[in-house]
């Protein structure tokens, strides 16, 4: 083989190698940019979703306040009917569009329970406050506000003691989460919700 052919072959191989390395680097750069773009998109989406929840969730908490005994008026089937109508309006508005499936299911369960009580009358259904507490817990979790307040106003209650109690509660709940569960329609058992002293 002549020296010119060997030189040409070597030049061609070097050119192919340089082109392959350039293509690999370009592809890697495109993948990094795509991953960065996806991360930015997901972060922006999560921020917008959280803002939408912060705007629409106060209304549902106000509606749920109608089921509290602290209002001073007795809880009646008529009150439950008004709460059911208000929950229906919230569910088919922005709130229902940005809530998680768990929160929507809890709100629907409470709405159904209130509607049945308003329609059938009689004593207050036992599962009413179970659904209410489940809805509050799910909505708070959507806002990254886990747990319900204990309303412990004793002088010895400190932030450190509250944090320790929250961590212990989280440890107690952890096995229950992995076991599954979930709410069912009215008439089926309502999942237990960890809460402090009753705020009804």
Secondary structure, 3 states (H helix, E strand, C coil): CCHHHHHHHHHHHHHHHHHHHHHHHHHHHHHHHHHHHHHHHHHHHHHHHHHHHHHHHHHHHHHHHHHCHHHCCCCCHHHHHHHHHHHHHHHCCHHHHHCCHHHHHHHHHHHHHHHHHHHHCCCCCCCHHHHHHHHHHHHHHHCCCCCCCCCCCCCCCCHHHHHHHHHHHHHHHHHHHHCCCCCCCCCCCCCCCCCCCCCC
